Structure formats: C-alpha cells, structure tokens
C-alpha cells in the first residue's frame, strides 16, 4: 500500500508515527511525506516493511530542542522506569536517552520510548542498560535519532533532508545507541537520497545489522563520525556517499564490521578519512576519495591479536592531502594488521610524511601499482611487513554463506 500524507497529517511527529504504525500493521508499504519542514519532538520509528519517503531537499525534518531532566537519585540496571526531579514537558511516546557522566558513548547509554508517566516517575519500553549513580549526575535527556528502528526487516528511509540542530541541544548522543539515522539488530534496510547534517553525535549509525544498502547519501558536520557501521554489522553496501566536516572520522568501521563495500564515496575535511579497527575484516574500499582530513586518509587502528584487522582491499582510491595536523602518513597501518591489499591508488600531498606508514608489527601488507606524489617517502615499512604477492581475499558486499552471519540475531 501507499499513503501519501497531506500537510495536515504531518503536523507532528506523533501524527506521522500513527500512520507509519498503521502501514506496518497492514503488511507494509510506502509512507510518503510532502514537501514541508517539521521540527520533531521525538524520533520517527520505522516498522518492518515500511518505506518512509520524502520529496528530496523539499522535505526537511529538524531535531527538536533538547532538554535535560536530572534523575532524583541512584537507579539500577534492568528497571523499566527512572525517577526524575521533575517530569514536566515529557509525554508518553517521546524518545529519550538516559546516561550519566561515565556513560556517554559505547553501549552504556539507554535509549528508549516513554510508556507512562506517574508524577515524576517515567516508564520506559525496556530496562535501563546499567546502574546510574547519584554522584555521577545521572539524567534523562530528550536526545534521539530523527529516524530509527530496532529489530525490523525490509524497510527503507528515502529522499529527505535531516537537520540535527545541535545548537539547540544540551547533550550529545553516543554513536552506539543512536545517530541522526540509526538502526539496531535489523536486516534488509535501505537508506537512499538522505542529506543529513549538524547532529550532536553520529550522522549514520547502525549496530548488529545485516544486508544493508546506503546509496546516494551525505552525512556532514556532525560532532562524531559521519558514517558508522558498527558492532558486528555484516554485508553492507555503501555507494556514492559522502562524509564531510565531521568531528571524528568521515567513515568509521566499528567492532567486527565485516563484508562491507565502500564504493565511489568521498570523505573530506574530517578528523580522519576512513578508520578500521577491531575485527574489521573482509572489507572492500574502492574508487573513493579521502582528502584534506586532519589525520590519516586511511587509518588501521591499534588492534592487537587475536582481534586484528585483516583481509581488506583498498583499490583505485585518491588518498591525498591528509595528515595535515596529526597522523603518520596518508595511509597509516598499526599494530598486528595483516593481509591487507593496496593497489592502483593515488597517494600524496604532505611532503613531511610518508605516503604509506606501516608499523613493524604488521604483516603481509601488499602494495602494487600505486602512484605517489609529494610524499616524504613513498612507503615506510620493514621487509618483514611487506608481502611479495597479494593475499587471496574474498571481501565486500555480496552473497555469503550462513556462517558469516552466525554472530547476529537479526
């Protein structure tokens, strides 16, 4: 089915959510937003089988102002409620985060939907993720993704502009629990034609997901990473995407982000271009541009055995003018990384640093047919780290056997 919404039907996030829920319960279909600008007081929750579509740049969703609600004291893991000093301004159905001074980032934040309010006690749709202690300034905050979902399949968000409005928000959202666009434990997701900027946190984040496509999207000027495939996400295709001006990496492979293709993408003017780390293996990066980043254009982070980065290819990319402020080269390979292939790339742009820097502990690093310009040296690497022939690697997005996905619930 298809539901084309009128402006009257799009007067609030709650009103749009009712229609998304109706279409999901009816078996799925398109929910088409009109040309409009709407300030959200909560995130829009996508449902299985639903495609949320806009009119490109003419459909604008804006993150509403954030507010901080201090907890009245200690509250412990697993409870589906929190005690607040005051709950004025909150409503059932709002999406909120709970955290304290220790828990920003990682999976220690709680992101949830309000299910009931009784005085200054607020009910949540699932248990809080950790103990929040009174002396650590615990609080509930109205920070949330603009569009998100958990445990869904075969859904999409398409063709709209998302404004993070970070100047009107007092607290950031950690990238593992949220982002301007966020999915968790889901499969068969498509994200196309999204232009996002200015979120206090990550632009795009998804965790424990599989079979995802992100096409023709841009995630810019966020305080965290631009694009963040995270925590075990497997079999993902990124094509013609960009991450520009982000406070961290333009593209951040998180823990065990595997069998991912990043093709025809651009990552410029970020803290880092592309960053790979713990167990990020069997990934393909091709025809991409990593330019003008403060650190390395491609960084392989410190990941010692047995969780080292391995079995990845970087080919036909432009990796230029990076490491302007920090980093040891245009490409920086650290720790126990192994079986990495760099071929047919254009590398250069900083005369005081190498084109490719490889720590002595790395092994089986294969370089061939790369073109270097304006580098201190082309490659700084010991003979023990160099591979004389290319490792045989099967990597990237595609058809993979069931064991590749056995670490996921979705």
N, C-alpha and C positions, 0 to 999 in steps of 0.2 A: 504494500500500500504506500501511498504518498500523501503527506499532509503539508500543504503549502500554507504557512501561517501568515495571518494578517498582522498589521502593526498593533492592532488592539489586543490580539492574542499574545503579543510579545512585550507586554507592559512590565513584566517582571520575570526574574529567573524562576520563581516558583511556578508561574503560569506556563512557561516553556517546559519545565520539568514534568508537569502533569501530562502534557502531550507526548513527550518522549516516553513516559511510562506507559501510556495508553497504546502507543505504536508497538512498544516492546512486548506487551502482553498479548497483542493481536497477532504476533508472529514476526514482527519486524517490518522495515520499510524506511522510506526517506522522510525526515522532518526537515522542511525547507524554510529557513529563516528569510525574511525580506531584507531589503536594504534598510539599515537602521543603525543607531548607536544605543547600546544598552549598558548601564552600569549594573554589575552583578553584586548582589548581597550574599551570594553563595555560589558554589561551583555547580555546573551542569553535569549530571551523572548520566553517562551513556549506558544503554542497555544492549543486551545481545540482539543482533540482527538489525540494529538501528543505525542509519547513516544520518548524521547531523550536518546539514549543508547550508552554506551561506551564498551570498552574491559577490564573492571576492572582496575587494577593498571596500565595497559599499556596505558590508555587514561587519560592524565593529562591536566586540564585546570588551568591556573595560572592567578590570578588577576593582571592586568597591573599596572604600577606605577601610583600613584595618583598625581594630581596637583590641586592647589588652585587658583581660579580666583576671586579676590575681586569684589564685586559689587561697582559701582561708586557712589551709594547713596541709600537713602530710596526707597523701593518699597513695594506695598501694596497687601494685601490678594486678591486672585482670579485672578490676572493677569497671562496670559499665556506667559509671557516673563520676562526677567530680564536684567538690564543694567550692563555691566561689564566694568571694567577699560580697559581690553583688552581681546579679544576672540581668540587670536592666538593659534592654536593647537586643537581647538574644531571642530567637524564635525557633520553634520546632521546624526541622528541615534544613536549618543552616548547617554549612560545613565549617568545621573548626579544627584547630590543632592544639594539642596540649604538650607542653615541654617545660624545661627549667634551664638553669644556667649551665648545666652539664650536657644537655641532650640535643642541642641543635645540630642537625646533620646526622648521618647514619640512620639506623632504624629505631632509635630510642624515642623519637617523637611519636605522638599518637595523632593520627588524622582520622576524623570520624564525623558522623552526621548526628545532630541533636535529635533525640527521640522524645524527650519530655523535659519539662521544667517545673520544679516544685520548690517555690521560694527561691533560694539561692543554690539549690542543688540542680545540676544539669545532667540528664541522661544521655548516653552515647550508644550508638548502634553496635559497638563492640568494646571489649575490655581495653583499658589503657596498657601501653606497651612496657611500662617499667614503674618502679617506685619513684614518686616525685616528692622530694623532701622540702619541708617548710623553710629551711635555711638556704635553699638554692633558688629562691624566687620562682616557684612554680606558677604557671599561668595558662589560661586558655586564651587563644587568640583567634581572631577572625581572619586567618590566612588560609588560603585554599587554592587548588588549581582552578582555572577557569572552565576547563573541560576535563573530565576524568572518568575512570571506571576501574572496578576490581572484579575479577572472576567472571569475565564475559568473553564472548567469541563472535567472530564475523560481524564486526561493527566498524564504523568509519566516522571521521570528522574531516570536513572538506570546505575549502574556499571561503575563508573569512580572516579578518584581522583581529588579533588579540593584543590588548594593551595591559601591561602589568601594573602600571600606575604606582610604582614603588615609592614615589614621594609622599603618597597618602597612606602609607603602611608603616607601622612602627616596628614590626618584627619580620624577619625573613622566614622562609620555609626551607627545610632541609631537602636536598635533592633525592634522597632515597624514599621519602614518604610523599613527595609531591614535586610539582613543577607547574609552569603555566599550562602545559598539557601533560597529563600523567595517566599511565595505565599500570596496573599490577595484576600478576597471575592471570593473564589473558592471552588469547590466541586469535589469529586471523584478523588483526587490526590493520586498517589503512588510514594514513594521515596524509592528505594531499592539499596543496594550494593554501597552506596556512602561513600567514605573516605575523610573527609574534615579536614583541619587544618589551623591555623595561620591567621585567618581573624581578622581585626581590627573592632570588633563588635561581633555579634552573629554568631554561626555556622549555625543553622537552625532556621528560624522564619517564622511563618505563622499567619495571623490575619483574623478574621471573616471567617474562612473556616469550612467546614463540610465534613464528610465521607472521612477521610484521613488515609492512611496507610504508616508507616515508618518502614521498615524491614531491618535488617542486615546493619545498618549504624553506622558510628562513626563521632563525631564532637568534635575535640580536639584542645587544646592550643589556643583558641580564647580569646580575651580580655574581651568579655562579657559572656553571657550564652552559654552553648553548644547546648541544645535543648530548644526551646521556643515556645510552643503552646500558642497563645495569643488572647486577645480581642474577647471573645465570641466563639472561635473555639470549635466545638462540634462533638462528635462521631469520635474519633481518636484512632487508634491502633498503639502502639509502641512495636515492638518485636525484641529482640536480638540487641539492640542498645547500644551505649556507648558514654559517655561524660567524657573526661579525661583532667586534667590540664587546665581547663578554669578559667578565671579571676573572674567569678561570679559563678552561680550555674551550676552544670552539667545538671540539668533539672529544668526548671522554668515554672511553671503554672502561666500564666498571668491572667488578669481580666476575670472572667467568662469563664474559660476554663473547660468545663463540659463533662461528659460521656466519659472519656478517660481511656484507659487501657494501663498501662506501665508494660510489662511482660518480664522477662528474660533479663533485662538490667543491665548495670554497670555504676556507676558514682563515679569516684575515683579522689582524689587529686585536687579537685576544691575548690573554696571558700566555697561552700555549696554543699551538695549532691542533694536532691530534695527540692524544695521550693514551697509551696502552699500559695495563698493569696486571695484577694478579690473575692468572689463569685465562688471560685474554688470548685465545688460540684459534687457529684455523680461520683467520680473517683476511679479507682482500681489500686493499685500498688502491684504486686506480683512477687515472685521469683527474686527479684532484689538485687543488691549488692551496698550499699553505704558505701564506705570505704576510710579512710585516708583524708577526707575533713577537711579544716581548721575550718569550723563551723559545725553546726549540720548535721547529715546524713539525717534527715527529719525535715524540719522546717515548721511549720504553722505560717505564718507571722501575724503581728498585723492587724486584720481586724474586727473592732467592728460592732455590729448590725447596720443596717439590712443587711450588706454585708459580714457576717461572713462565714468562711469555714465550711461546714457541709457535712454529708452523704458520707464519703470516707472510703475505706478499705485499710489497708496495711497488707499484709499477706505473710508468708513464705519468708521473706527477711533477708539478712545479713546486719546488721547496726552496723559496728564495726570500732573502731579506728578513729572516727570523733571527732569534737570539740577540736582539738588539740591546736588551737590558740584562738578561741572565741566560744561563744555559751554556753548554759546552760545544755546540755545533748546530748546524741546520737540522741534522738528524743526530739524536743522542740515544745510545743504546747502553743500558746499565745492567748491573747485577748478573744473574745467571741466564739471561735470554739466550735462546738457541734456535737454530733452523729458521732464520729469517732471510727473506729474499728481497733485494732492492735492485730493480732493473729498469733501464730506459727512463730514468728520472733526470730532470734538470735541477741542479742543486747549486746554490751560491748566494752571494750578496753581503757577506760580512768578512772583510779582509783579515780581521784579527782572530778568526775562529775557523776550525776545520769544517769542511762540508759534512763529513760523517765522523762522529766521535764514538768509539766503542771501548767500553771498559774491558780490562784484561780478563775478567771473569766470564765474559760472554763467549759463546762457542757457535761454530758453524754459521757464520754470517756471510752471505753470498752477495757480492756486488758485481754488476756487469752492465756495460753499455750506458752508464750514467754520464752526464755531461756536467762538469764543474766549472764555475766561473767565480772570480773574486773571492776565493777562499784562502785562508792562511796556508792550509794544505788540503788536498782533496780528501784524504782519509787518514785518520789517526787510529790505528788498530794494530795489534800484535799479530804475528803469523799464526799463533795458536788460536786466535779467534776467527780467522778467515777460513771460509770454505772454498775449496778449489772448484767444485762443481755444485750446481744448485740442488738443494734438498728436494726430494719429491714430496710435494704438498698438495693435498686436496683441501680447498678452503673456499669461504664465501657462502653466499646465499644460494640455496638450491634444494634438490631432493635428497634428503638424508635418511638413513635407516633409524628405526626406533631407538636404539641405544643412545643416539646423540641427544635425545630429549628426556632420558630417564631421570634426570635430576629435577625435573619440573612437575608440578601438579597439573598445570593447565594442559 
